[in-house]
Amino acid sequence: MTADEDPRYRAVHAYLSDEAHETWQDVATEYGVSVSGLIEALGVDLRAPEDEQVLAPRLPELVKRARRIDADRRRRAGRPAST
């Protein structure tokens, strides 16, 4: 593999609650993987055909939770909701 063919990596930055941060770290440690490996695997799953996704049946529920978390953060920060 040449330098031009090497995979590129880009950072994802997130602010998490202390509890969420600890959960990600604990799960990664329990399974012997990195948090970034877990995040990348989730992304690959979300790009897979729906019938092959592990998360597909739970995705609407997860999105609903994520929206609630985002809205709660905006309220605490006094920022308007994004459009």
Phi and psi restraints in degrees (range 20) as a CNS / XPLOR table:
assign (resid 1 and name C) (resid 2 and name N)
       (resid 2 and name CA) (resid 2 and name C) 1.0 -84.3 20.0 2
assign (resid 2 and name N) (resid 2 and name CA)
       (resid 2 and name C) (resid 3 and name N) 1.0 168.8 20.0 2
assign (resid 2 and name C) (resid 3 and name N)
       (resid 3 and name CA) (resid 3 and name C) 1.0 -59.6 20.0 2
assign (resid 3 and name N) (resid 3 and name CA)
       (resid 3 and name C) (resid 4 and name N) 1.0 -32.9 20.0 2
assign (resid 3 and name C) (resid 4 and name N)
       (resid 4 and name CA) (resid 4 and name C) 1.0 -69.5 20.0 2
assign (resid 4 and name N) (resid 4 and name CA)
       (resid 4 and name C) (resid 5 and name N) 1.0 -22.6 20.0 2
assign (resid 4 and name C) (resid 5 and name N)
       (resid 5 and name CA) (resid 5 and name C) 1.0 -96.3 20.0 2
assign (resid 5 and name N) (resid 5 and name CA)
       (resid 5 and name C) (resid 6 and name N) 1.0 -9.1 20.0 2
assign (resid 5 and name C) (resid 6 and name N)
       (resid 6 and name CA) (resid 6 and name C) 1.0 -60.8 20.0 2
assign (resid 6 and name N) (resid 6 and name CA)
       (resid 6 and name C) (resid 7 and name N) 1.0 138.6 20.0 2
assign (resid 6 and name C) (resid 7 and name N)
       (resid 7 and name CA) (resid 7 and name C) 1.0 -64.9 20.0 2
assign (resid 7 and name N) (resid 7 and name CA)
       (resid 7 and name C) (resid 8 and name N) 1.0 144.7 20.0 2
assign (resid 7 and name C) (resid 8 and name N)
       (resid 8 and name CA) (resid 8 and name C) 1.0 -94.8 20.0 2
assign (resid 8 and name N) (resid 8 and name CA)
       (resid 8 and name C) (resid 9 and name N) 1.0 147.7 20.0 2
assign (resid 8 and name C) (resid 9 and name N)
       (resid 9 and name CA) (resid 9 and name C) 1.0 -124.1 20.0 2
assign (resid 9 and name N) (resid 9 and name CA)
       (resid 9 and name C) (resid 10 and name N) 1.0 137.8 20.0 2
assign (resid 9 and name C) (resid 10 and name N)
       (resid 10 and name CA) (resid 10 and name C) 1.0 -127.9 20.0 2
assign (resid 10 and name N) (resid 10 and name CA)
       (resid 10 and name C) (resid 11 and name N) 1.0 147.2 20.0 2
assign (resid 10 and name C) (resid 11 and name N)
       (resid 11 and name CA) (resid 11 and name C) 1.0 -79.6 20.0 2
assign (resid 11 and name N) (resid 11 and name CA)
       (resid 11 and name C) (resid 12 and name N) 1.0 144.4 20.0 2
assign (resid 11 and name C) (resid 12 and name N)
       (resid 12 and name CA) (resid 12 and name C) 1.0 -116.5 20.0 2
assign (resid 12 and name N) (resid 12 and name CA)
       (resid 12 and name C) (resid 13 and name N) 1.0 127.5 20.0 2
assign (resid 12 and name C) (resid 13 and name N)
       (resid 13 and name CA) (resid 13 and name C) 1.0 -116.3 20.0 2
assign (resid 13 and name N) (resid 13 and name CA)
       (resid 13 and name C) (resid 14 and name N) 1.0 134.2 20.0 2
assign (resid 13 and name C) (resid 14 and name N)
       (resid 14 and name CA) (resid 14 and name C) 1.0 -143.9 20.0 2
assign (resid 14 and name N) (resid 14 and name CA)
       (resid 14 and name C) (resid 15 and name N) 1.0 142.1 20.0 2
assign (resid 14 and name C) (resid 15 and name N)
       (resid 15 and name CA) (resid 15 and name C) 1.0 -97.5 20.0 2
assign (resid 15 and name N) (resid 15 and name CA)
       (resid 15 and name C) (resid 16 and name N) 1.0 122.3 20.0 2
assign (resid 15 and name C) (resid 16 and name N)
       (resid 16 and name CA) (resid 16 and name C) 1.0 -118.1 20.0 2
assign (resid 16 and name N) (resid 16 and name CA)
       (resid 16 and name C) (resid 17 and name N) 1.0 154.9 20.0 2
assign (resid 16 and name C) (resid 17 and name N)
       (resid 17 and name CA) (resid 17 and name C) 1.0 -63.6 20.0 2
assign (resid 17 and name N) (resid 17 and name CA)
       (resid 17 and name C) (resid 18 and name N) 1.0 159.3 20.0 2
assign (resid 17 and name C) (resid 18 and name N)
       (resid 18 and name CA) (resid 18 and name C) 1.0 -56.1 20.0 2
assign (resid 18 and name N) (resid 18 and name CA)
       (resid 18 and name C) (resid 19 and name N) 1.0 -41.5 20.0 2
assign (resid 18 and name C) (resid 19 and name N)
       (resid 19 and name CA) (resid 19 and name C) 1.0 -64.2 20.0 2
assign (resid 19 and name N) (resid 19 and name CA)
       (resid 19 and name C) (resid 20 and name N) 1.0 -45.3 20.0 2
assign (resid 19 and name C) (resid 20 and name N)
       (resid 20 and name CA) (resid 20 and name C) 1.0 -64.9 20.0 2
assign (resid 20 and name N) (resid 20 and name CA)
       (resid 20 and name C) (resid 21 and name N) 1.0 -40.5 20.0 2
assign (resid 20 and name C) (resid 21 and name N)
       (resid 21 and name CA) (resid 21 and name C) 1.0 -60.7 20.0 2
assign (resid 21 and name N) (resid 21 and name CA)
       (resid 21 and name C) (resid 22 and name N) 1.0 -46.8 20.0 2
assign (resid 21 and name C) (resid 22 and name N)
       (resid 22 and name CA) (resid 22 and name C) 1.0 -62.8 20.0 2
assign (resid 22 and name N) (resid 22 and name CA)
       (resid 22 and name C) (resid 23 and name N) 1.0 -39.4 20.0 2
assign (resid 22 and name C) (resid 23 and name N)
       (resid 23 and name CA) (resid 23 and name C) 1.0 -61.8 20.0 2
assign (resid 23 and name N) (resid 23 and name CA)
       (resid 23 and name C) (resid 24 and name N) 1.0 -48.2 20.0 2
assign (resid 23 and name C) (resid 24 and name N)
       (resid 24 and name CA) (resid 24 and name C) 1.0 -58.8 20.0 2
assign (resid 24 and name N) (resid 24 and name CA)
       (resid 24 and name C) (resid 25 and name N) 1.0 -44.6 20.0 2
assign (resid 24 and name C) (resid 25 and name N)
       (resid 25 and name CA) (resid 25 and name C) 1.0 -64.7 20.0 2
assign (resid 25 and name N) (resid 25 and name CA)
       (resid 25 and name C) (resid 26 and name N) 1.0 -43.3 20.0 2
assign (resid 25 and name C) (resid 26 and name N)
       (resid 26 and name CA) (resid 26 and name C) 1.0 -63.5 20.0 2
assign (resid 26 and name N) (resid 26 and name CA)
       (resid 26 and name C) (resid 27 and name N) 1.0 -44.3 20.0 2
assign (resid 26 and name C) (resid 27 and name N)
       (resid 27 and name CA) (resid 27 and name C) 1.0 -64.8 20.0 2
assign (resid 27 and name N) (resid 27 and name CA)
       (resid 27 and name C) (resid 28 and name N) 1.0 -44.6 20.0 2
assign (resid 27 and name C) (resid 28 and name N)
       (resid 28 and name CA) (resid 28 and name C) 1.0 -60.0 20.0 2
assign (resid 28 and name N) (resid 28 and name CA)
       (resid 28 and name C) (resid 29 and name N) 1.0 -44.5 20.0 2
assign (resid 28 and name C) (resid 29 and name N)
       (resid 29 and name CA) (resid 29 and name C) 1.0 -64.1 20.0 2
assign (resid 29 and name N) (resid 29 and name CA)
       (resid 29 and name C) (resid 30 and name N) 1.0 -43.9 20.0 2
assign (resid 29 and name C) (resid 30 and name N)
       (resid 30 and name CA) (resid 30 and name C) 1.0 -58.3 20.0 2
assign (resid 30 and name N) (resid 30 and name CA)
       (resid 30 and name C) (resid 31 and name N) 1.0 -39.2 20.0 2
assign (resid 30 and name C) (resid 31 and name N)
       (resid 31 and name CA) (resid 31 and name C) 1.0 -98.1 20.0 2
assign (resid 31 and name N) (resid 31 and name CA)
       (resid 31 and name C) (resid 32 and name N) 1.0 0.3 20.0 2
assign (resid 31 and name C) (resid 32 and name N)
       (resid 32 and name CA) (resid 32 and name C) 1.0 70.4 20.0 2
assign (resid 32 and name N) (resid 32 and name CA)
       (resid 32 and name C) (resid 33 and name N) 1.0 34.8 20.0 2
assign (resid 32 and name C) (resid 33 and name N)
       (resid 33 and name CA) (resid 33 and name C) 1.0 -128.9 20.0 2
assign (resid 33 and name N) (resid 33 and name CA)
       (resid 33 and name C) (resid 34 and name N) 1.0 171.5 20.0 2
assign (resid 33 and name C) (resid 34 and name N)
       (resid 34 and name CA) (resid 34 and name C) 1.0 -91.7 20.0 2
assign (resid 34 and name N) (resid 34 and name CA)
       (resid 34 and name C) (resid 35 and name N) 1.0 159.3 20.0 2
assign (resid 34 and name C) (resid 35 and name N)
       (resid 35 and name CA) (resid 35 and name C) 1.0 -62.2 20.0 2
assign (resid 35 and name N) (resid 35 and name CA)
       (resid 35 and name C) (resid 36 and name N) 1.0 -40.5 20.0 2
assign (resid 35 and name C) (resid 36 and name N)
       (resid 36 and name CA) (resid 36 and name C) 1.0 -64.6 20.0 2
assign (resid 36 and name N) (resid 36 and name CA)
       (resid 36 and name C) (resid 37 and name N) 1.0 -34.4 20.0 2
assign (resid 36 and name C) (resid 37 and name N)
       (resid 37 and name CA) (resid 37 and name C) 1.0 -63.9 20.0 2
assign (resid 37 and name N) (resid 37 and name CA)
       (resid 37 and name C) (resid 38 and name N) 1.0 -41.6 20.0 2
assign (resid 37 and name C) (resid 38 and name N)
       (resid 38 and name CA) (resid 38 and name C) 1.0 -63.0 20.0 2
assign (resid 38 and name N) (resid 38 and name CA)
       (resid 38 and name C) (resid 39 and name N) 1.0 -44.9 20.0 2
assign (resid 38 and name C) (resid 39 and name N)
       (resid 39 and name CA) (resid 39 and name C) 1.0 -62.5 20.0 2
assign (resid 39 and name N) (resid 39 and name CA)
       (resid 39 and name C) (resid 40 and name N) 1.0 -44.7 20.0 2
assign (resid 39 and name C) (resid 40 and name N)
       (resid 40 and name CA) (resid 40 and name C) 1.0 -64.2 20.0 2
assign (resid 40 and name N) (resid 40 and name CA)
       (resid 40 and name C) (resid 41 and name N) 1.0 -40.5 20.0 2
assign (resid 40 and name C) (resid 41 and name N)
       (resid 41 and name CA) (resid 41 and name C) 1.0 -63.4 20.0 2
assign (resid 41 and name N) (resid 41 and name CA)
       (resid 41 and name C) (resid 42 and name N) 1.0 -38.2 20.0 2
assign (resid 41 and name C) (resid 42 and name N)
       (resid 42 and name CA) (resid 42 and name C) 1.0 -63.7 20.0 2
assign (resid 42 and name N) (resid 42 and name CA)
       (resid 42 and name C) (resid 43 and name N) 1.0 -41.0 20.0 2
assign (resid 42 and name C) (resid 43 and name N)
       (resid 43 and name CA) (resid 43 and name C) 1.0 -63.4 20.0 2
assign (resid 43 and name N) (resid 43 and name CA)
       (resid 43 and name C) (resid 44 and name N) 1.0 -42.0 20.0 2
assign (resid 43 and name C) (resid 44 and name N)
       (resid 44 and name CA) (resid 44 and name C) 1.0 -61.6 20.0 2
assign (resid 44 and name N) (resid 44 and name CA)
       (resid 44 and name C) (resid 45 and name N) 1.0 -42.1 20.0 2
assign (resid 44 and name C) (resid 45 and name N)
       (resid 45 and name CA) (resid 45 and name C) 1.0 -61.7 20.0 2
assign (resid 45 and name N) (resid 45 and name CA)
       (resid 45 and name C) (resid 46 and name N) 1.0 -41.1 20.0 2
assign (resid 45 and name C) (resid 46 and name N)
       (resid 46 and name CA) (resid 46 and name C) 1.0 -68.6 20.0 2
assign (resid 46 and name N) (resid 46 and name CA)
       (resid 46 and name C) (resid 47 and name N) 1.0 -23.2 20.0 2
assign (resid 46 and name C) (resid 47 and name N)
       (resid 47 and name CA) (resid 47 and name C) 1.0 -87.6 20.0 2
assign (resid 47 and name N) (resid 47 and name CA)
       (resid 47 and name C) (resid 48 and name N) 1.0 -13.6 20.0 2
assign (resid 47 and name C) (resid 48 and name N)
       (resid 48 and name CA) (resid 48 and name C) 1.0 -70.2 20.0 2
assign (resid 48 and name N) (resid 48 and name CA)
       (resid 48 and name C) (resid 49 and name N) 1.0 158.2 20.0 2
assign (resid 48 and name C) (resid 49 and name N)
       (resid 49 and name CA) (resid 49 and name C) 1.0 -54.8 20.0 2
assign (resid 49 and name N) (resid 49 and name CA)
       (resid 49 and name C) (resid 50 and name N) 1.0 143.5 20.0 2
assign (resid 49 and name C) (resid 50 and name N)
       (resid 50 and name CA) (resid 50 and name C) 1.0 -53.6 20.0 2
assign (resid 50 and name N) (resid 50 and name CA)
       (resid 50 and name C) (resid 51 and name N) 1.0 -38.1 20.0 2
assign (resid 50 and name C) (resid 51 and name N)
       (resid 51 and name CA) (resid 51 and name C) 1.0 -72.2 20.0 2
assign (resid 51 and name N) (resid 51 and name CA)
       (resid 51 and name C) (resid 52 and name N) 1.0 -8.8 20.0 2
assign (resid 51 and name C) (resid 52 and name N)
       (resid 52 and name CA) (resid 52 and name C) 1.0 -106.3 20.0 2
assign (resid 52 and name N) (resid 52 and name CA)
       (resid 52 and name C) (resid 53 and name N) 1.0 -5.5 20.0 2
assign (resid 52 and name C) (resid 53 and name N)
       (resid 53 and name CA) (resid 53 and name C) 1.0 -75.5 20.0 2
assign (resid 53 and name N) (resid 53 and name CA)
       (resid 53 and name C) (resid 54 and name N) 1.0 139.8 20.0 2
assign (resid 53 and name C) (resid 54 and name N)
       (resid 54 and name CA) (resid 54 and name C) 1.0 -77.4 20.0 2
assign (resid 54 and name N) (resid 54 and name CA)
       (resid 54 and name C) (resid 55 and name N) 1.0 -36.8 20.0 2
assign (resid 54 and name C) (resid 55 and name N)
       (resid 55 and name CA) (resid 55 and name C) 1.0 -86.3 20.0 2
assign (resid 55 and name N) (resid 55 and name CA)
       (resid 55 and name C) (resid 56 and name N) 1.0 -12.3 20.0 2
assign (resid 55 and name C) (resid 56 and name N)
       (resid 56 and name CA) (resid 56 and name C) 1.0 -48.6 20.0 2
assign (resid 56 and name N) (resid 56 and name CA)
       (resid 56 and name C) (resid 57 and name N) 1.0 -47.2 20.0 2
assign (resid 56 and name C) (resid 57 and name N)
       (resid 57 and name CA) (resid 57 and name C) 1.0 -65.7 20.0 2
assign (resid 57 and name N) (resid 57 and name CA)
       (resid 57 and name C) (resid 58 and name N) 1.0 -25.1 20.0 2
assign (resid 57 and name C) (resid 58 and name N)
       (resid 58 and name CA) (resid 58 and name C) 1.0 -104.4 20.0 2
assign (resid 58 and name N) (resid 58 and name CA)
       (resid 58 and name C) (resid 59 and name N) 1.0 -6.2 20.0 2
assign (resid 58 and name C) (resid 59 and name N)
       (resid 59 and name CA) (resid 59 and name C) 1.0 -58.3 20.0 2
assign (resid 59 and name N) (resid 59 and name CA)
       (resid 59 and name C) (resid 60 and name N) 1.0 -46.0 20.0 2
assign (resid 59 and name C) (resid 60 and name N)
       (resid 60 and name CA) (resid 60 and name C) 1.0 -57.6 20.0 2
assign (resid 60 and name N) (resid 60 and name CA)
       (resid 60 and name C) (resid 61 and name N) 1.0 -38.8 20.0 2
assign (resid 60 and name C) (resid 61 and name N)
       (resid 61 and name CA) (resid 61 and name C) 1.0 -67.2 20.0 2
assign (resid 61 and name N) (resid 61 and name CA)
       (resid 61 and name C) (resid 62 and name N) 1.0 -40.7 20.0 2
assign (resid 61 and name C) (resid 62 and name N)
       (resid 62 and name CA) (resid 62 and name C) 1.0 -65.5 20.0 2
assign (resid 62 and name N) (resid 62 and name CA)
       (resid 62 and name C) (resid 63 and name N) 1.0 -40.1 20.0 2
assign (resid 62 and name C) (resid 63 and name N)
       (resid 63 and name CA) (resid 63 and name C) 1.0 -64.5 20.0 2
assign (resid 63 and name N) (resid 63 and name CA)
       (resid 63 and name C) (resid 64 and name N) 1.0 -41.1 20.0 2
assign (resid 63 and name C) (resid 64 and name N)
       (resid 64 and name CA) (resid 64 and name C) 1.0 -60.7 20.0 2
assign (resid 64 and name N) (resid 64 and name CA)
       (resid 64 and name C) (resid 65 and name N) 1.0 -43.9 20.0 2
assign (resid 64 and name C) (resid 65 and name N)
       (resid 65 and name CA) (resid 65 and name C) 1.0 -63.2 20.0 2
assign (resid 65 and name N) (resid 65 and name CA)
       (resid 65 and name C) (resid 66 and name N) 1.0 -42.6 20.0 2
assign (resid 65 and name C) (resid 66 and name N)
       (resid 66 and name CA) (resid 66 and name C) 1.0 -61.9 20.0 2
assign (resid 66 and name N) (resid 66 and name CA)
       (resid 66 and name C) (resid 67 and name N) 1.0 -41.0 20.0 2
assign (resid 66 and name C) (resid 67 and name N)
       (resid 67 and name CA) (resid 67 and name C) 1.0 -63.8 20.0 2
assign (resid 67 and name N) (resid 67 and name CA)
       (resid 67 and name C) (resid 68 and name N) 1.0 -39.1 20.0 2
assign (resid 67 and name C) (resid 68 and name N)
       (resid 68 and name CA) (resid 68 and name C) 1.0 -64.9 20.0 2
assign (resid 68 and name N) (resid 68 and name CA)
       (resid 68 and name C) (resid 69 and name N) 1.0 -43.2 20.0 2
assign (resid 68 and name C) (resid 69 and name N)
       (resid 69 and name CA) (resid 69 and name C) 1.0 -62.0 20.0 2
assign (resid 69 and name N) (resid 69 and name CA)
       (resid 69 and name C) (resid 70 and name N) 1.0 -46.1 20.0 2
assign (resid 69 and name C) (resid 70 and name N)
       (resid 70 and name CA) (resid 70 and name C) 1.0 -60.3 20.0 2
assign (resid 70 and name N) (resid 70 and name CA)
       (resid 70 and name C) (resid 71 and name N) 1.0 -44.4 20.0 2
assign (resid 70 and name C) (resid 71 and name N)
       (resid 71 and name CA) (resid 71 and name C) 1.0 -64.4 20.0 2
assign (resid 71 and name N) (resid 71 and name CA)
       (resid 71 and name C) (resid 72 and name N) 1.0 -42.3 20.0 2
assign (resid 71 and name C) (resid 72 and name N)
       (resid 72 and name CA) (resid 72 and name C) 1.0 -61.2 20.0 2
assign (resid 72 and name N) (resid 72 and name CA)
       (resid 72 and name C) (resid 73 and name N) 1.0 -40.9 20.0 2
assign (resid 72 and name C) (resid 73 and name N)
       (resid 73 and name CA) (resid 73 and name C) 1.0 -64.7 20.0 2
assign (resid 73 and name N) (resid 73 and name CA)
       (resid 73 and name C) (resid 74 and name N) 1.0 -42.8 20.0 2
assign (resid 73 and name C) (resid 74 and name N)
       (resid 74 and name CA) (resid 74 and name C) 1.0 -62.5 20.0 2
assign (resid 74 and name N) (resid 74 and name CA)
       (resid 74 and name C) (resid 75 and name N) 1.0 -41.4 20.0 2
assign (resid 74 and name C) (resid 75 and name N)
       (resid 75 and name CA) (resid 75 and name C) 1.0 -62.6 20.0 2
assign (resid 75 and name N) (resid 75 and name CA)
       (resid 75 and name C) (resid 76 and name N) 1.0 -44.8 20.0 2
assign (resid 75 and name C) (resid 76 and name N)
       (resid 76 and name CA) (resid 76 and name C) 1.0 -64.5 20.0 2
assign (resid 76 and name N) (resid 76 and name CA)
       (resid 76 and name C) (resid 77 and name N) 1.0 -35.1 20.0 2
assign (resid 76 and name C) (resid 77 and name N)
       (resid 77 and name CA) (resid 77 and name C) 1.0 -85.0 20.0 2
assign (resid 77 and name N) (resid 77 and name CA)
       (resid 77 and name C) (resid 78 and name N) 1.0 -11.2 20.0 2
assign (resid 77 and name C) (resid 78 and name N)
       (resid 78 and name CA) (resid 78 and name C) 1.0 73.5 20.0 2
assign (resid 78 and name N) (resid 78 and name CA)
       (resid 78 and name C) (resid 79 and name N) 1.0 22.6 20.0 2
assign (resid 78 and name C) (resid 79 and name N)
       (resid 79 and name CA) (resid 79 and name C) 1.0 -97.1 20.0 2
assign (resid 79 and name N) (resid 79 and name CA)
       (resid 79 and name C) (resid 80 and name N) 1.0 146.4 20.0 2
assign (resid 79 and name C) (resid 80 and name N)
       (resid 80 and name CA) (resid 80 and name C) 1.0 -70.1 20.0 2
assign (resid 80 and name N) (resid 80 and name CA)
       (resid 80 and name C) (resid 81 and name N) 1.0 153.9 20.0 2
assign (resid 80 and name C) (resid 81 and name N)
       (resid 81 and name CA) (resid 81 and name C) 1.0 -65.2 20.0 2
assign (resid 81 and name N) (resid 81 and name CA)
       (resid 81 and name C) (resid 82 and name N) 1.0 144.3 20.0 2
assign (resid 81 and name C) (resid 82 and name N)
       (resid 82 and name CA) (resid 82 and name C) 1.0 -74.4 20.0 2
assign (resid 82 and name N) (resid 82 and name CA)
       (resid 82 and name C) (resid 83 and name N) 1.0 152.5 20.0 2
